[in-house]
Amino acid sequence: MWERVIKGFFGAGAPNPEKEKEGEDSVKFHAAVLNQSLEGKNYLVNNKLSIADFAVAAPFPLAKVARLPLEGFPNLTRWYQQIAALEPWRKNLPNLPM
């Protein structure tokens, strides 16, 4: 996210390919953990919608722009689609280039 989106927004230079690779590896590792944790569950904590879901979902609207490697994580995809379908979530998202 930093290398591909935020860095450019602040004029902090071009993306560093090595840092991009590190970031992709980190996303894949953490997405796998989250994907496994969501197996058979709708939400992160006690299978109930909580602030944890919103905190973890916060960067997802920029996932496509940042080219985050999230394919292959069906539970994670399903979980975020549930969050993204919530009217308060949709209503409060800024107009982002998706």
Buried (B, 14 or more C-beta within 10 A) or exposed (E): BBBBBEBEEEEEEEBEEEEBEEBBEEBBEEBEEBBEEBEEBBBBEEEEBEEEBBEBBEEBBBBEEBBBBBEEBEBBBEBBEBBEEBEEBEEEEEEEEE
